[in-house]
Amino acid sequence: MAGSRNLRASACVFAVLALAERATCLHGGSALRAPARTCAAAVRMRAQPDAKPLVAALALLAAAHLGGAQPALADGSTETFKFPPIDSRKADRCKFVSSAMGQANAARDSLYDLRECKMDKLSAGGFDISGALLASGSFQGTDFKEAQLSKVYGPDAVFDGADFTDAVVDRAYFKGASFKGVKFVNTVLTSTSFEDANLEDTDFTGSYLGQFDAKKLCKNPTLKGTHPTTGADTKESAGC
């Protein structure tokens, strides 16, 4: 039984492995108290002494297998990027496509460009769209439940009313983006930048941020209001 639990956890080990030691559950203020459901098995496994060798082995195997993959372009700690022009001739450019690599390091065999796409109320639930370029796109009311969005690049994008419940959105860059009425319930948000983002009426219940990230988040003046469906107080849900 323990073996199957460890195998199920392998898919999200890389999203929490380096961050689990310092990740903080904002709901209640205690570390690793209510992990996102998509990575719950990995967090529990991380806490078990006898599982540490397996975690290390998984990381080494994945690194060896994916050593030739392209590095991710977007990173929450980086502010300057250079991208090629948008290829507007590509008719099917604006659609969600899950990565076949199955890992959270945002490596892809080609640029995943959703810049300026209008994708309101579509579904990317359970998809791995790590490394996607979302800048200035519109994703209002979009379903991102249980999705992987590691290292996505989304400045000035609009996510109003979107649902990121149980998703992994670590190391993402969202400067100037709008998240009004968004659900970040049980969402991994470590090392993600929300600088100048609109977070009014957002629900952060059970979300994970590093302590430094949480301090920056609490300084956002738009962190106010209540979520329209859950009724959660935005600032309180963020632990501020």
RONU-730659 format. One record per residue: x negated, y negated, z negated of N, C-alpha, C, O in turn. Coordinates in steps of 0.2 Angstrom, whole numbers, plus 5000, padded with zeros to 4 digits. Layout:
BEGIN
XYZXYZXYZXYZ ...
***
This chain:
BEGIN
499650065000500050005000499649945000499749895004 499049944996498649884996498249875002498149825005 498149935006497849925012498249895017497949855021 498849915018499349885023499449805021499449765026 499449785015499549715013498949675015498949625018 498349705015497749675017497649665024497449615027 497949715028497949715035498449655037498249625042 499049655034499549605036499249535035499449485038 498749525030498549465028497949435033497849375033 497749485037497149465041497249415046496849375047 497849405048498049355053497949285050497849245054 498049275044497949205041497449195037497349145033 496949245036496449245032495949175033495749145029 495949165040495449115042495749045041495348995041 496449045040496748975038496648955031496648895029 496549005027496448995020495749015016495648995011 495349055020494749085017494349025014494149035008 494148975018493648925016494048875012493748835008 494748875012495048825008495448845002495648804998 495448915001495848934996495548914989495948904984 494948914988494648894982494848824979494848814973 494948774984495048704982495748684984495948634982 496148734987496848714989497248704983497248744978 497748654983498148634977498848634979499048604984 499248674975499948674977500248614974500248594968 500548564978500748504976501448514972501548474967 501848564973502448574969502248604963502148664962 502248564957502048594951501348574949501148584943 500948564954500248534953499748594951499248574949 499948654952499448714950499248744956499548754961 498548764956498248794962498548864963498648894959 498648874970498848944972499448964968499549024966 499948924967500548944963501148974967501449014966 501248934973501748954977501548954985501748904988 501148994987500848994994501348994999501949024998 501148975005501648975011501749045012501249095012 502349065014502549135015502149165021501949225020 501949135026501549165031500849185029500549225032 500549155023499949165021499949195014499449195011 500549215011500549235005500149295003499849304998 500149345008499749405007499049385006498649415002 498749345011498049325011497849295004497349305001 498249245002498149214995498149264990497649264985 498649314989498649364984498049404985497749424980 497849424991497249464992496649424990496149464987 496549364991496049324989495949324981495349324979 496449334978496449334970496249394967496049404962 496249454972496049514969495349534970495049524976 494949544965494249554965494049614970493549604974 494449664970494249724975494349704982494149744986 494649654983494849634990494349584994494349585000 493849564990493349514992492949544998492849505003 492749604997492249635002492649635009492349625014 493349655009493749655015493749585018493749585024 493949535014493949475017493349455020493349425026 492749465017492149445020492049485026491749455031 492149555026492149595032492549565038492349565044 493149545037493649525042493349455045493349445051 493049415041492749355043492149365048492049335053 491749415046491149425050491349465056491049445062 491849505056492049545062492349495067492249495073 492749445065493049395069492549355072492549335078 492049325068491549285070491149315076490949285081 491049385075490649425080491049425087490749425092 491649445086492149455091492249395095492349395101 492349335092492549275095491949225096492049165097 491349255096490749205096490649165102490349115102 490949195108490949155114491449115115491449085121 491949105111492549065112492348985112491848965109 492748945116492548875116492748845109493248865106 492348795107492448765100493148725101493248695106 493448715095494048675095493848595096493348575094 494348565099494248495101494448445095494148405093 495048465093495348415088495148445081495048505079 495048395076494848405069495148345065494948295067 495448365059495748305055495148265053495348205051 494548275053494048235050493748195055493248155054 493948205062493648165067494048115070494648125070 493848055072494248005074494147985081494647955084 493648005084493547985091493448045096493048095094 493848045101493848105105493848075113494048025114 493648125117493648105124493948165128493648225127 494448155131494848205135494948185142494948125144 495048235146495148215153495848185154496248195150 495948155160496648125161497148185161497048245163 497748165160498348205160498448235167498548185171 498548295168498648325174499448325175499748375174 499748265178500448265179500648305184501348315185 500248335188500448375194500648445192500948485196 500448465186500648535183501348535181501448505176 501748565185502448565183502648595177503148575173 502348645175502548685169502048665163501948705158 501748605163501248585158501648585151501348605146 502248555151502548545144502948605142503548595142 502648655140502948705137502548745131501948735132 502848775126502448805121502248875123502648915126 501548885123501248945124500848965119500348935117 500949025116500549045110499849075112499849105117 499349055108498749085110498649155109498949185105 498349185114498249255114497649275110497449335109 497249225107496649245103496849265096496449295093 497449245094497649265087497249245081497149285077 496949185082496549165076496649085075496849055080 496449065069496648995067496048945068496048895065 495548965073495048915074495148875080494648835081 495648875083495948835088495448835095495448795099 495148895095494748905102495248935107495648975106 495148905113495548935119495148935125494648905125 495448975130495048975136495148915141494748915146 495548875139495748815143496048765139496248775133 496048695141496348645137497048655137497348655142 497348645130498048655130498348585129498348555123 498548555134498748485134499548475135499848485140 499748445129500448425128500548355127501048335125 500048315129500048245128500648215132500748225138 501048165128501548135131502148175134502648155137 502148235132502748285133503348265129503248255123 503948275132504548265129504848335127505048365132 504748365121504948425119505348435113505248475109 505848385113506348385107506748445107506948465112 506848465100507248525099507148585102507548625103 506548595104506248665107506048705101506048685095 505848765102505648805097504948835098504748865104 504448825093503848855093503748895087503148915085 504248925085504248955078503849025079503949065084 503349035075502949085075502349085080501949135081 502349035084501849025089501149005086501148975081 500649025090499948995088499748945093499548965099 499848875092499748825096499148785094499048725095 498648815090498048785087497648755093497648775098 497448695091497048655096497348615101497048585106 498048615101498448585106498348505106498248485100 498348475111498348405111499148375112499448395117 499348345106500048325106500148245106500648225105 499548215107499548145107500148105111500248125117 500548065107501048025110501648065113502048045117 501648125111502248175113502848165109502748135103 503348195111503948185107504248255105504348295110 504248275099504448345096504948335091504948365086 505448295092505948275087506448335086506648365091 506548355080506948415079506648485081507048535081 506048485083505748545085505648595079505448575074 505648665081505548715076504848735076504648775081 504548725071503848745070503748795065503148805062 504248825062504248875057503748925058503748965063 503348945053502848995053502348995059502049045061 502248935062501848925067501148905065501048885059 500648915069499948895068499748835072499848835078 499648785068499448715072498748695069498648635068 498248735068497648715066497248675071497248685077 497048615069496648575073497048545079496648525084 497648535078498048505083497848425083497648395078 497948395089497748325090498348285091498648285097 498748255086499348225088499448145086499948135083 498948105087499048035085499648005089499748015095 500047965086500647925089501147975092501647955095 501148035090501648085092502248075087502248045081 502848095089503448085085503748155084503948195088 503748175077504048235075504648235071504848275067 504948175071505548165067506048225067506248245072 506248245060506748295060506448365061506848415061 505748375063505548445064505448485058505448455052 505348545059505348595053504748635053504648675058 504248625049503648655048503548705042503048725040 504148725040504148775035503748835036503748865041 503348855031502848915031502348905037502148965039 502248855039501748845045501048825042500948805036 500548835046499848825044499648765049499548765055 499548705046499448645050498848615047498848555045 498248645046497648625043497148595048497248605054 496748545046496248505050496548475056496248465061 497248455055497548415061497448345060497248315055 497548305066497448235066498048205068498248215074 498448165064499048135065499048065064499648035062 498548025066498547955064499147915068499147925074 499547885064500047845068500647885070501047855073 500647945068501247985070501847975066501747945060 502447995068503047985064503348055062503448105066 503448065055503648125052504348115048504448145043 504748065050505348055046505748115046505948145051 505948125040506448185039506148255040506548295042 505548255040505148325042505148375036505148345030 505248435037505148485032504448515032504248545037 504048495027503348535026503448575020502948575016 503948615020504048665014503548725015503548765020 503148735009502748795009502248785015502048845018 502048735017501548725023500848705021500748675016 500348745024499648735023499448665027499448665033 499248615023499048555026498348525024498248465025 497948575022497248555020496848525026496848545031 496548465024496048425028496448395034496148385039 497048385033497448355039497548285037497648265032 497448245043497448165042498148145044498448155049 498448105039499148075040499047995040499447955038 498447975041498247895041498747865045498847875051 499147805042499547765046500147805048500547775053 500347865046500847905048501547885045501447865039 502047885048502747875044502947935041503147985045 502947945034503148005031503847995027503948025022 504247945029504847925025505347985026505448015031 505648005020506148055019505848125021506248175022 505248135020504948205022504948245015504848215010 504948315016504948355011504348395011504248435015 503948385005503248425005503348474999502748504997 503848504998503948554992503548614994503648644999 503048634989502648694990502148684994501748734996 501948624997501448625002500748624999500648614993 500248635003499548635000499148585004499048575010 498748544999498248505002497648504997497748514991 497048484999496548484995496648424991497048374992 496248414985496348364980496248294983496548244982 495648294987495548234991496048214996496248154996 496348254999496848245004497448225001497848175003 497648254995498248234991498148154989498648124989 497548134987497448064985497648014990497947964989 497348034996497447995002498247995004498447935006 498548045004499248055005499648005001500147975003 499548014994499947974990499847894990500247854988 499347874994499247804995499647775001499647715003 499947825005500347805011500947765009501347795005 501047705011501647665008502347695011502847675008 502347735016502947765018503247825015503747855016 502847845010503047905006503547885001503447874995 504147885004504747865000505347895003505347925008 505947894999506547915001506747984999506348014995 507248015002507448085001507548125007507748095012 507448185007507548225014508248235015508648245010 508548215021509248215022509648285021510248285020 509248345021509648405021509448435014509848465011 508848435012508648475006508748425000508748454994 508748365001508848314995508248304991508248274986 507648334993507048324989506848254990506848224995 506548224984506248164984505548164987505148204985 505448124992504848134996504248124991503748164992 504148074988503548064984503448114978502948134977 504048134975503948184970503748254973503348284970 504048264979503848334982503148334984502848394984 502848274985502148274987501648274981501048274981 501948274975501548274969501248214967500748204963 501548154970501248084968501648054963501447994961 
***
